[in-house]
């Protein structure tokens, strides 16, 4: 039971104060920095999904337009 508490305390001391330290460094409010990270993560997630769907549609459209013909007589 001692090991999980020591790991948790280590991350609380060294890892969870990133937003606070960054806000102090930039002279901003901590709430603004945290909101920026939240919005950036959602934008990245949604943007990747939209890019994936766009490329999938584009490749499907390309396959529909440029069909490979096996011989000259298929025209």
Buried (B, 14 or more C-beta within 10 A) or exposed (E): EEEEEEEEEEEEEEEEEEBEEBBEEEEEEBEEBBEBEEEEEEEEEEEEEEEEEEEEEEEEEEEEEEEEEEEEEEE
